[in-house]
Structures are given as C-alpha cells and as structure tokens.
Amino acid sequence: MRAERNQGSCVTIRCLPPSSISRCSHGSSSSEDVTCGSPRWIGRGFSCVCIKPKGVYERIWGNLTPVQILQEERLSRLKHRMNVYFDPSRHGHQEALKALWASTYPDQVLHGLISEQWKQMGWQGKDPSTDFRGAGYVSLENLLFFSKTFSRSFQWLLNKQGGKRAAWEYPFAVAGVNITFMIMQMLDLHSSKPRRTFVRTVFIQMLAENEWAFDLLYCVAFMVMDKQWLEKNASYMDFNEILRSTRVQLEKELLLDDVMRIEDMPSYGLLS
C-alpha cells in the first residue's frame, strides 16, 4: 500500500469500509483549498484523509449513509453522557450509587450514602461523590455496568485475587474513575473540536455495531490495567505510568486489522 502525494503529504490510516471514509482525490485542489497531515504508518492497508485549513475537517464521502447517521446519533448520546456531572442531590444519581453498592456487596446493608463503608470499595473517603469530579456521572455508570455485566471479573479485581499483590495497592473505585477519564481523553470525547485520530475513527465505527462500546471498552481497559499492574510488580506510586501503558495497549489493539468490535480485541478474552 502507498500514500499518494500531490501538493502536500497524506495522513495514512487503516482502511475502513466505504461507508465510513473514502479514498482521497484532491489532485485537482490547490494548496489553499486542502491540506494534509504528515505521513504516519501504523499497519497494513491505508487511505488518505484530507482536512480543510484551520482545523475544519472535510467530509469527503459526501452524503451520510444510514450507518454513518447511526454513528453520529450514538456518538452524540455518548458525548452527552460525558457532560453529566455527578450530583449527590439528584435522586437518580443517589439510586445509581445504591445500585453499585448492592451489586458489589449483595450481602451487606449500606448504612448511608455517606459512610465509612465506601472506603472498602476503594473510594478515598466516606463520601464517594467527591471522587467523581474528574470523570462525572459516566464513571459511576461504567462501574455499575462492569459489576452487572462481568460480575466475576469485577469481583476478582475488587478483591485483588490474582497474582502477587503490592503492599500498597491501587484503590479499586478511584482507579475505575481514572480509567473512564483516560478513555475519554484517548477518544477525545470531551473536546468541542475533537481531533480525527485513527483510534477515534475506528471506535466511532464500533458504536454502529454496539451502543455500549464505550462501556465494554472500559471493562477491557480495567482488565488490561490490572494485568499490567501485576506484570510490572507495580505499587501505588506507579499507577499513572500503568495507566499510560494501558492506553498504549488499548490503542494498539483497536488498530489491529481484524478488530471490528470491542469483542474482537485480544484483551476482551480477559473478561469473564
């Protein structure tokens, strides 16, 4: 495969289905009309994506297909979730916290939304609402989704049951909030003018396959993070470095040629 040059250079990406992105044809455009980024090779099969000056991306495929419309709708709903802050005064948010407790400790009665009990889940204090500030309500939704969808893996991580553990382990719940925020940054979901990265483009395609792709990716990320934690014999002070290496691993897997869904990621097999 090759990237063609004509009055500029091309951004090379993994080939995507025609309904998502079409091949560049800017041969007749002037350098003032279209600019391209620098070449970057990441795997087999590439096509060119052109952008307008001043960072405004040009949709070179023309009219949106039904699949692309579905992608846009689901992406819009997902971005809305990113913008919801946790509000301890809202009944729905209170109920979600109670549901997380019930799913995590089905045999223990919760004595209150502000209680020392929360520390055993890995919150920093007795009021978990103060730990949601970085990632918002969606981080609570992610934990709840994980606890209900992959309860065995959730309990395994919560109770630190695998491998040789450090004397100073990562706090489970707070780690979960940080993982949500890391994925939001990786996919550039908070930005009003997001970058069209390869990983983001692939992920948006996955949304057309499954609206819960973000939540599934979260579960995979948690498992990858814990696996790397054990492999590197990490301790609490290494958490940020482990989180960075987790992101690198996720990006690598998402860009594999045969990964079309979250379920196709090699690390998805860690879940049970």
N, C-alpha and C positions, 0 to 999 in steps of 0.2 A: 504494500500500500504506500501511497505517497500523498503529500500535501502540495497542491499547486500554488505557485506564487505568481501574482500579477498585480503590480503596483502596491506591493505590501507583502506581508507574510501571513500565514494562516495559523489559526488555533486548531490543533488536531485533537479529535476525541474519538472514543469508541463509537463505532457505527450504531445508530439507533434506528428503529423501524421508521419507514417513510412517513407514517402518520405523526411522528414526533418532530423530526428535523430533516430537512432535505439538503442535498449537496450544494455547495456554494457555486454561484455562477456570476461572479462580479467582474468578469473580464472586461466588460464594456464600461464599467463605472470609473469615474475619476477618483483620484485620491482624496478629493474633498468630500465625495459622497459617501465613501465607505472606507473604513479602516479595519485592519485585522490585528489580532494579537501576535505574540511571538510563538514560534513552533514549540510544542511540548509533546513528547511521545510517551504514551502510557500503556500501550498494549497493541494487540492485533486489531486491524480494521479501524479506519479513521475517516472522518469527513470534516468539512470546514464550516465554522460558524462565524458569520460576519456581524459586526456591530456598527452602529452609527456613531458619529463623533459625539463627544460629551456624555458618553456612557449610556446612551439610549439604545437598547437592543432592538434590532430589526427582525421581525418575524418573517423570515424568507420563505416560509412554506405557504403563505397566502392565507386563505380562509381556514378557520379552525374546523377540524373534524369532530365527530361526536366523542371520540376518545379524548381528544385534547380539551374539549369543553368539560368533560367529566374530570379531567386532571385539574383544570382551573377551578372548578367548583369545590373539589375536595381540598385543594391547596388553600383556597380562601377560608374554608371552615377550619382547617388546621391552624392557619395563621391567627384566626380569631381566638382559638384556644390558647395560643401563646400570649395573647394580650389580656387574659383574665387574671387578675391578681387574686391571691387568696385573701378572703375577707372573713375573719372569725365571727363576724356578726350575722353573716348570711346563713340561713337555715340549711340550704343545700350543701354548703361547704362544711358545716358542722356535721351533717349526716354522712358526708364522704369520709371525714376523719373517723367517725364512729364505725363506719363500714370497714375501714382499713384495720382498725383495732380488732374488730370481730373476725375478720378474715385471717389476721395474723395470729391472734391468741383466742381461738374459739372457746377455750375452756376457762378464760379469765374475764372477770367482770371489770369493766372500765369504771373508775370512780369519778371521772370528770374529764372534760376537755383540757383542763389544766391540772396535771397530776404528775407526780414523780414517776408514775408507771411508764410514761412515754420514753424515759431515758433507756429502758431496757430494749427498745426498738432501735435505738441509735440516734435519737434526737438530742440536741445539745443541752436542752433544759426541760423543765416540766411543761412548757407551753410550745408545742410543735409549730404553731402558726408563725412564730418568729423566724423559722428556718426556711420558709417558702419564699422569702423576699427575692432571692436571686432568680428563680425559675417560675414562680407563680403557681396557680392552681393546677396547671397541667402536670406538674411534678407529682402532685398528690394523685392525680388520675393515673399516671404511669405506675406508681407503686401499687395502687389498687388493682389495676389491670394485671400486673405481674403476679400479685398474690392470688388472684382468682383464676388466671389462665394457665399459669405454670406453678401451681402451689408447691410441688415437690422441690423445684429449683429455688423458689423463693425461700422456703424454709431452710434449705441447705445453706444458702448464703447468709440468711439471717442468723443462723446458729453457728456459722463458721465451722461446718462439719468436714470440710475437705482439706487435706494436706496438712503440712506443718505450719502452724499459725504463729504470727509475731506476738510478742508480749503486749505490744501496743497496736491493736488492730484498727482498721478504719470503722467509723460509726456507720452502721448499715443504712439507716434512713437518710442521713445527711449525704452520704455517698450517692444515694439514689437521686437526690435533688441535683447534685453536681453533674451526674450523668445526663439528666434531662437537659441541663443548661449547655453541656458540651455538645450534645446532638443538635440543639437549636443553633449553636454557633457554626457547627460543621455544615449544616444545610442552609445557613444564612436565613433563618425564618423570622428573625426579629427586625431585619432591615427593611426600611421603606423603599430602598433601591438595591435589591439583592444582586449579588454577583452571579452570573450564569456559569457556575462551576460544573465540572464533569459529574461530580458526585450529586450535586443538587438536581441536575437534569435527569440522571438515572433514577433518583429517588422519586421525583415527580411522576415519572412513568409508573413506578411501583404503586403509587396512590390510585391509579386507574384499576389496578388489579385488586387492591385491598385498602379500604379507607383506614384501616387500623395499622397501616405500615409503620407509622411513627412509633406506636406503642410496642409493636413487635420488635422493631429495631432497638428500642430501649431495653427490652428483655435480653436480646442478644448482647448488647453493649455491657450490661451488668455482668453477664457470664464471662465475657471476654476480659473485663476489668479484673474480676476475681481470679481468673486463670493466670493472667499476667502477674498479678499480685503474688501468687504462690510461686510461680516460676522464678521470679526475681527476688524471692525472700524479702519482700518489701515490708516496711513498717510505716507508721502513721506519717512521718515526715516525707515519705516517698510518694504520697498519694497523688500530688499534681503531676509528677513525672509518669506515674502509671496511667493517669487519665489521658495524658498526651499520647502515650504509646497505644492506648486503647483506640483513640481516634484514628491513628495511622492504620491500625489493623482493620477497623471498620471501613475506612476509605478504600483500602486495598481490596477487600472482599467485595464491596459494592461495585467495583470497576472490573471484576472478572467477567469474561465474555459470556459465560453460561449462567450468570446470576441475573435473573429477570424479576424475581420476587425476593422478599426478605427470607422466605423459607428456603431459597436456593443458596443462601450464604453458608459457607462451610461451618461457621461457628454456631449456626442455628441448631446444629446437632447436639450442642452442649445442653440444650433445654430439655426438661422432662416434666 
